[in-house]
């Protein structure tokens, strides 16, 4: 199993701290570190652990709590998804209850 962490900050010193913390806790260096528009994606590979253990490690490494919550509570959603482009869909209803949607692509 892999462990993916989504950091939403651009501070390189803070990234170095979290990489060092991850290396100590997981006893290995990350397989990938990718710069994104809002921060960094850090990926550690090849762990023999359950989904719950993986989510606990992600929380210890300060992953986005919303991502971890979604992975634990929505089993039909792909696990540990990292997004490079986001599609935001706003859903509203008119006075008759009809669904009105607006889709916005964000990078």
C-alpha positions in Angstrom: 0.0 0.0 0.0 1.1 3.5 -0.6 0.8 6.5 1.7 -0.1 9.8 0.0 0.1 13.2 1.8 -1.3 16.4 0.5 0.3 19.5 2.0 -1.4 22.8 1.2 1.5 25.2 1.8 4.5 26.4 -0.2 7.0 26.9 2.6 10.1 24.8 1.8 11.4 24.8 5.4 8.0 23.4 6.6 8.2 20.8 3.9 11.7 19.8 5.0 10.4 19.4 8.6 7.5 17.1 7.5 9.8 15.1 5.2 12.2 14.5 8.1 9.3 13.6 10.3 7.9 11.2 7.7 11.4 9.6 7.2 11.7 9.0 11.0 8.2 7.7 11.5 8.0 5.5 8.4 11.7 4.6 8.3 12.1 5.4 4.7 12.5 8.3 2.3 9.5 9.3 0.2 9.2 7.8 -3.3 8.0 11.1 -4.8 7.6 14.7 -3.8 5.6 16.8 -6.3 5.1 20.5 -6.3 1.5 21.5 -6.9 -0.3 24.8 -7.3 -1.1 25.0 -3.6 1.7 23.0 -2.0 3.1 19.5 -2.3 2.1 15.9 -2.8 4.4 13.4 -0.9 4.1 9.7 -1.7 5.6 6.8 0.2 5.3 3.3 -1.4 5.3 -0.4 -0.5 3.8 -0.7 3.0 2.1 -3.8 4.4 -0.7 -2.2 6.4 -4.4 -2.0 6.6 -6.4 1.0 5.3 -7.0 2.1 8.9 -3.3 2.0 9.8 -2.5 3.9 6.6 -5.1 6.6 7.5 -3.6 6.8 11.1 -0.1 7.4 9.6 -1.5 10.0 7.2 -3.0 11.9 10.2 0.4 11.6 12.1 2.1 13.2 9.1 -0.5 16.0 9.0 -2.3 15.0 5.8 -5.5 16.9 5.0 -8.0 15.7 7.6 -10.9 16.0 5.0 -9.1 13.6 2.6 -8.6 11.1 5.5 -12.2 11.4 6.6 -13.4 10.8 3.0 -11.2 7.7 2.7 -12.5 6.2 5.9 -16.2 7.0 5.4 -16.8 6.7 1.7 -15.5 3.2 0.5 -16.8 3.7 -3.1 -14.5 6.7 -3.6 -11.0 5.9 -4.9 -8.7 5.6 -1.9 -6.0 8.3 -1.4 -6.8 10.3 -4.5 -4.5 13.2 -5.3 -6.0 15.8 -7.5 -4.0 17.9 -10.0 -7.1 19.5 -11.5 -10.3 20.0 -9.6 -13.8 20.2 -11.0 -16.1 22.0 -8.7 -19.8 21.4 -9.2 -22.3 23.8 -7.6 -25.7 22.2 -7.2 -28.7 24.4 -6.5 -32.4 23.8 -6.7 -35.0 26.1 -8.2 -38.3 26.9 -6.5 -39.8 23.7 -8.1 -37.1 21.5 -6.7 -35.3 21.0 -10.1 -31.6 20.6 -9.9 -29.5 23.4 -11.4 -25.8 22.7 -11.9 -22.8 24.8 -12.7 -19.4 23.1 -13.3 -16.2 25.1 -12.9 -12.8 23.7 -13.8 -9.9 24.8 -11.5 -6.2 24.1 -12.0 
